Amino acid sequence: MAKITLSNLRHSYFPNPSGPEDYALKAIDLDWQDGGAYALLGPSGCGKSTLLNIISGLLVPSEGRILFDGKDVTDLPPDQRNIAQVFQFPVIYDTMTVRNNLAFPLRNRGVPEAKIAERVAEIAGMLDVEDMLDTRAAHLSPDNKQKISMGRGLVRDDVNVVMFDEPLTVIDPHLKWKLRSKLKELHQRVRATMIYVTHDQTEALTFADQVVVMQDGEVVQIGTPVELFDRPQHTFVGHFIGSPGMNVLPVVENGGAVHFEGHPVALEGSIAGEGGKTAIGIRPEFVTLSDAGLPARVRKVSDVGRHSVVEAMVGDTPVKAVVEGDVPEQGAPVHLAFRQDQTRLYRNDWIATEAAS
Ligand SMILES: Nc1ncnc2c1ncn2[C@@H]1O[C@H](COP(=O)(O)OP(=O)(O)OP(=O)(O)O)[C@@H](O)[C@H]1O
């Protein structure tokens, strides 16, 4: 397995790009550590597939280099990069048995039969598919086909990286959570460098030790799931991660003080920089209904199971609060309190407050 370095990577699908908007990837510098479990998370069109194709060698970047363990592979074709890939849809041979499907990537590389048998048994054990080994792949359910596809991606122990591209797309919703945790467990046992591409925050946060969040061709934050939740560096991360996402509320900044809808708001710490578009970010989990606080009127209450989400209007701006227990009626006047150590200022969408020590 290898450490993967992306250095100063940019990519445009246009022959003569003239501005940042012409780039599908805009300046990416990243180190993926050897043996790490990474997720590449972002909405459709943010550049995930472009980045994946550059790592696998299907696409040559317009600028920048890709290194595997310090060795420049930018100009190497896919078959010389030693990568295993699991795609959205199962890639298996229907006429072969599960055993032969799992053995295929090893036979292809001339691995001795005894070693193949050992490795296939090991992977089949990890995936709980031992009882299917002699079944023809054509007879498997779509879920099991995808499991075998994953097994084929994991069976070689000499690859630089295993890349998963939205691998749970075809999986039945009620089985998704099972396979999600299975993949995490597999990483812990196999210890390969793995990159998991998805637009689904739950999949990314379950699988990865480090999540790389992308928006519009840029990496906006790399962090553990907890870091992304606790301290979003960019409003996009706050909004995209969490359910519901972080409240991003426009504020007026004046001499170190900020006002939201005319009310002063206390921030977590001192403010950096000046000017630009300012907003505060506070997660709905840290907004409470209280006796004092910002006057608001309830617009909507949604019961989401373990708790409710109350959306209340402060002036013209909706604010969401996660509420346990009793909830007010629609239209009721309430007061909202923001937990100060969780209230951050964002300037032009980037965090602009120091954390309270
Ligand atoms: N072959 C291509 N030619 C021109 N533009 C492209 C091409 N492939 C992708 N793009 C553009 O590059 C940007 C990034 O696309 P990319 O497919 O990498 O995003 P993504 O995050 O993988 O999205 P999705 O999840 O929908 O596949 C988008 O604006 C897309 O329209």
The ligand as a MOL file (V3000), in Angstrom:
LIG
                    3D

  0  0  0     0  0            999 V3000
M  V30 BEGIN CTAB
M  V30 COUNTS 31 33 0 0 0
M  V30 BEGIN ATOM
M  V30 1 N -15.7920 14.8080 -19.8980 0
M  V30 2 C -16.1280 16.0180 -19.4600 0
M  V30 3 N -16.1250 17.0970 -20.2770 0
M  V30 4 C -16.4390 18.3230 -19.8370 0
M  V30 5 N -16.8010 18.6060 -18.5650 0
M  V30 6 C -16.8270 17.5870 -17.7040 0
M  V30 7 C -16.5130 16.2400 -18.0970 0
M  V30 8 N -16.6300 15.4420 -17.0120 0
M  V30 9 C -17.0100 16.2390 -15.9940 0
M  V30 10 N -17.1340 17.5150 -16.3860 0
M  V30 11 C -17.5040 18.6760 -15.5470 0
M  V30 12 O -16.5430 18.7650 -14.4890 0
M  V30 13 C -17.1580 19.0920 -13.2570 0
M  V30 14 C -16.8620 18.0120 -12.2270 0
M  V30 15 O -17.5050 16.7920 -12.6140 0
M  V30 16 P -17.2950 15.3970 -11.8820 0
M  V30 17 O -18.0020 14.3530 -12.6940 0
M  V30 18 O -15.8610 15.2040 -11.5940 0
M  V30 19 O -18.0950 15.6390 -10.5210 0
M  V30 20 P -18.6460 14.5770 -9.4700 0
M  V30 21 O -18.5110 15.2200 -8.1440 0
M  V30 22 O -17.9830 13.2760 -9.6840 0
M  V30 23 O -20.1820 14.4690 -9.8660 0
M  V30 24 P -21.0780 13.1680 -9.9770 0
M  V30 25 O -21.2510 12.6590 -8.5750 0
M  V30 26 O -22.3420 13.6850 -10.5770 0
M  V30 27 O -20.3310 12.2230 -10.8840 0
M  V30 28 C -18.6520 19.2540 -13.5640 0
M  V30 29 O -18.8890 20.6270 -13.7660 0
M  V30 30 C -18.8380 18.4820 -14.8410 0
M  V30 31 O -19.8820 19.0340 -15.6120 0
M  V30 END ATOM
M  V30 BEGIN BOND
M  V30 1 1 1 2
M  V30 2 1 2 3
M  V30 3 2 2 7
M  V30 4 2 3 4
M  V30 5 1 4 5
M  V30 6 2 5 6
M  V30 7 1 6 7
M  V30 8 1 6 10
M  V30 9 1 7 8
M  V30 10 2 8 9
M  V30 11 1 9 10
M  V30 12 1 10 11
M  V30 13 1 11 12
M  V30 14 1 11 30
M  V30 15 1 12 13
M  V30 16 1 13 14
M  V30 17 1 13 28
M  V30 18 1 14 15
M  V30 19 1 15 16
M  V30 20 2 16 17
M  V30 21 1 16 18
M  V30 22 1 16 19
M  V30 23 1 19 20
M  V30 24 2 20 21
M  V30 25 1 20 22
M  V30 26 1 20 23
M  V30 27 1 23 24
M  V30 28 2 24 25
M  V30 29 1 24 26
M  V30 30 1 24 27
M  V30 31 1 28 29
M  V30 32 1 28 30
M  V30 33 1 30 31
M  V30 END BOND
M  V30 END CTAB
M  END
